[in-house]
Amino acid sequence: MMGEHQSQHATDPARLVKRSVVVAGHRTSVSLEDAFWAELRRVAAIRRCSINALIAEIDEGRSGNLSSAIRVFLLLNRVQQG
C-alpha cells in the first residue's frame, strides 16, 4: 500500500525536511522536523516577519549548529509562553 504509506509519511511531525533559507545574504539549507517547520511558521506569523528573518535573528545569537539553535529557540519560546 504505497499511497497509504506516503500519506502517513507526509503528515509525520518527526519527518526531517531540508529547506533552503537565506541568512546574512547567503543561501544555506536547514534540516528540521515538520513539527519545527510548522512552529517556525507560527512564530514568524505572530512576529509578522518572514521565516528567513526569524532564522537570521536566531543565527545572530547562536554558537553551534543552526538547526539545533532553531530547535532550542522554538522550545524556549514555547516554555516562556507557559
VENWO-V919796 format. One record per pair of residues at least 12 apart in sequence whose ideal C-beta (glycine too) atoms are under 7 Angstrom apart, sorted by the first residue. I is the first residue (numbers start at 0). J is the second residue. D is the distance in Angstrom with one decimal. If there is no record, write none. Layout:
BEGIN
i->I j->J d->D
i->I j->J d->D
END
This chain:
BEGIN
i->11 j->33 d->6.6
i->12 j->32 d->6.3
i->12 j->33 d->5.1
i->12 j->34 d->3.7
i->13 j->32 d->5.3
i->14 j->32 d->6.5
i->14 j->33 d->5.1
i->15 j->30 d->5.5
i->15 j->32 d->5.7
i->16 j->31 d->6.5
i->16 j->33 d->5.8
i->16 j->36 d->6.0
i->17 j->30 d->4.5
i->20 j->50 d->6.8
i->20 j->51 d->5.4
i->20 j->54 d->5.3
i->21 j->51 d->5.1
i->22 j->54 d->5.8
i->22 j->55 d->5.2
i->22 j->58 d->4.9
i->23 j->55 d->6.4
i->23 j->58 d->6.8
i->29 j->54 d->6.9
i->29 j->65 d->6.0
i->29 j->66 d->5.5
i->29 j->69 d->6.8
i->30 j->66 d->5.5
i->31 j->66 d->5.8
i->31 j->69 d->6.3
i->35 j->69 d->6.6
i->35 j->70 d->5.8
i->35 j->73 d->6.0
i->38 j->73 d->4.9
i->39 j->53 d->6.6
i->39 j->69 d->6.7
i->39 j->73 d->6.5
i->42 j->73 d->6.7
i->42 j->76 d->6.1
i->54 j->69 d->6.6
i->57 j->69 d->5.5
i->57 j->72 d->4.8
END
